[in-house]
Amino acid sequence: MTDTTSLPTSVPTPRQHDVVLATPDELRDRIRQLGKSAAQQNEPHFVAVREIVSRLAAQEGALLPILHEVQHALGFIPKEVVGVIADGLNLSRAEVHGVITYYHHFRSEPAGRHVLEVCRAESCQAMGSEAMWQHACYALGLPAEGGTASGGGITLQPVYCLGLCAMSPAAMLDGKPHARLSVQRIDALIDRAVEA
């Protein structure tokens, strides 16, 4: 049997000379600064991203407009700037990364000189886009999920609805839509991109 008379009956309260070293917000800021070098912060893409974030952070739902502008400015969203975006919006890196990976439009790696987006949504699938997609992957020597062809000439990526459902199957080459495609027409788009 244990003698309970020697156990404390209450939690000790802080004494006047006890000092709080940092608040949770201060600790979070200190952790965010770990591993960030001054040289890294002055690189052009960090400067560009900080400018975009500071300009757009006040608008409601700022994350998507910021991600679109960063990708437009840099061609992709580098993994190392995710923290800058997160800090500017008071979000976690995981939240920003989750949005980047959820939307197929955003890229974390540089794209090729030309980007061919093939719609793989239901309407286009019903009209043969899967055969086009597989053919394009094969023609460019890419795995089944697409990617950038060797030499960096063309990036093949899936999209899930271009809004051209009535003219399926559809694709976009460098932002220009192409509808009622076939394997032969997708070959012509690939040839045009590779030759350019």
C-alpha positions in Angstrom: 0.0 0.0 0.0 1.3 3.4 -1.0 1.4 6.3 1.4 -0.5 9.2 -0.4 0.3 11.8 2.2 3.6 12.6 0.6 2.2 13.2 -2.9 1.4 16.8 -3.9 -2.3 17.6 -4.0 -2.1 20.5 -6.5 -0.1 21.6 -9.5 2.5 24.1 -8.6 1.8 27.7 -9.8 4.5 29.8 -11.4 6.4 32.0 -9.0 7.2 35.6 -9.6 10.8 34.9 -10.6 9.8 32.3 -13.2 10.3 33.7 -16.7 8.5 32.7 -19.9 11.2 32.3 -22.6 9.0 32.6 -25.6 5.3 32.7 -26.5 4.0 30.1 -28.9 3.9 32.6 -31.7 7.5 33.6 -31.0 8.5 29.9 -31.0 6.7 29.4 -34.3 8.6 32.4 -35.9 11.9 31.1 -34.6 11.3 27.6 -36.0 10.3 29.1 -39.4 13.6 31.0 -39.5 15.7 27.8 -38.9 17.6 26.8 -42.0 16.9 30.0 -43.9 20.0 31.7 -45.1 20.3 35.4 -46.0 21.7 34.4 -49.4 18.8 32.2 -50.1 16.3 34.9 -49.2 17.9 37.4 -51.7 17.7 35.0 -54.7 15.6 36.5 -57.5 12.8 33.9 -57.2 12.4 34.5 -53.4 12.3 38.3 -54.0 9.6 37.8 -56.7 7.5 35.5 -54.6 7.7 37.9 -51.5 6.5 40.7 -53.8 3.6 38.7 -55.1 2.6 37.6 -51.6 2.8 41.1 -50.2 0.7 42.5 -53.0 -2.0 39.8 -52.9 -2.1 38.6 -49.3 -4.8 41.0 -48.2 -7.4 39.8 -50.7 -9.9 37.2 -49.6 -8.9 33.7 -50.7 -5.5 34.9 -51.7 -3.8 31.5 -51.9 -5.0 30.5 -55.4 -4.3 34.0 -57.0 -0.8 33.9 -55.4 -0.1 30.4 -56.7 -1.2 31.4 -60.2 1.0 34.5 -60.2 4.0 32.6 -58.9 3.7 29.9 -61.5 3.1 32.6 -64.2 6.2 34.5 -63.1 8.6 31.5 -62.5 7.0 28.9 -64.8 6.5 26.6 -61.8 6.2 26.8 -58.0 9.6 25.8 -56.5 9.4 23.7 -53.4 11.6 26.1 -51.5 9.2 29.0 -51.9 6.3 27.2 -50.3 7.4 28.4 -46.9 7.5 32.0 -48.1 3.9 31.7 -49.3 2.8 29.9 -46.1 4.4 32.6 -43.9 2.9 35.4 -45.8 -0.6 33.9 -45.5 -0.1 32.6 -41.9 -0.7 29.0 -43.2 1.3 25.9 -42.7 3.5 24.6 -45.4 1.4 21.5 -45.5 -1.7 23.6 -46.3 0.0 25.3 -49.2 1.6 22.1 -50.5 -1.8 20.4 -50.3 -3.4 23.0 -52.6 -0.4 22.9 -55.1 -0.7 19.1 -55.4 -4.5 19.0 -55.4 -4.8 21.2 -58.6 -3.2 19.6 -61.7 -2.5 23.1 -63.1 0.2 23.8 -60.6 3.7 22.4 -61.2 6.5 21.9 -58.7 9.1 21.3 -61.4 10.0 23.4 -64.5 7.9 22.6 -67.6 9.2 22.1 -71.0 9.3 24.8 -73.6 5.8 23.8 -74.7 3.0 22.4 -72.5 0.4 20.0 -73.9 -2.5 19.5 -71.5 -4.8 16.6 -72.5 -8.3 16.5 -70.9 -9.0 13.3 -69.1 -12.4 14.1 -67.6 -15.4 12.0 -68.2 -16.8 13.6 -71.4 -13.4 13.5 -73.1 -12.8 9.9 -71.8 -16.1 8.9 -73.4 -14.9 10.3 -76.7 -11.5 8.6 -76.7 -9.1 10.8 -74.7 -7.6 7.8 -72.9 -6.3 6.3 -76.1 -4.9 9.8 -77.1 -3.3 10.1 -73.7 -1.6 6.7 -73.9 -0.5 7.4 -77.5 1.0 10.8 -76.5 2.9 9.2 -73.6 4.3 6.5 -75.8 5.2 9.0 -78.6 7.1 11.2 -76.2 8.7 8.3 -74.3 7.0 9.2 -71.0 5.5 7.1 -68.2 1.7 6.7 -68.0 1.4 9.8 -65.8 3.0 12.1 -68.3 5.8 14.5 -67.5 8.5 16.3 -69.5 10.1 14.6 -72.4 13.9 14.3 -72.5 15.5 17.4 -73.9 12.8 19.6 -72.2 10.9 20.3 -75.4 7.5 19.4 -74.3 5.6 18.7 -71.1 2.6 16.4 -71.3 0.2 16.8 -68.4 -3.4 15.7 -67.7 -6.2 18.2 -67.0 -9.6 17.4 -65.7 -12.0 19.6 -67.8 -11.1 22.3 -70.2 -14.7 23.4 -70.6 -14.9 22.0 -74.1 -17.1 19.0 -73.3 -19.4 19.5 -76.3 -16.3 19.2 -78.5 -14.6 16.3 -76.8 -11.9 15.1 -76.8 -9.9 18.3 -76.1 -6.4 19.5 -75.3 -4.5 22.7 -74.9 -1.1 23.4 -76.4 0.6 26.4 -74.7 -2.7 27.7 -73.5 -4.5 27.4 -76.9 -7.4 25.0 -76.9 -7.8 22.3 -79.5 -11.0 20.3 -79.8 -12.4 17.2 -81.5 -9.0 15.6 -81.4 -7.9 12.2 -82.6 -4.7 10.3 -82.3 -3.6 11.7 -85.6 -4.4 15.3 -84.5 -2.6 14.8 -81.2 0.4 13.6 -83.2 0.3 16.8 -85.2 0.2 18.9 -82.0 3.2 17.0 -80.6 5.1 17.5 -83.9 4.3 21.2 -84.0 5.6 21.6 -80.4 8.7 19.5 -80.9 9.7 21.3 -84.1 9.1 24.8 -82.7 
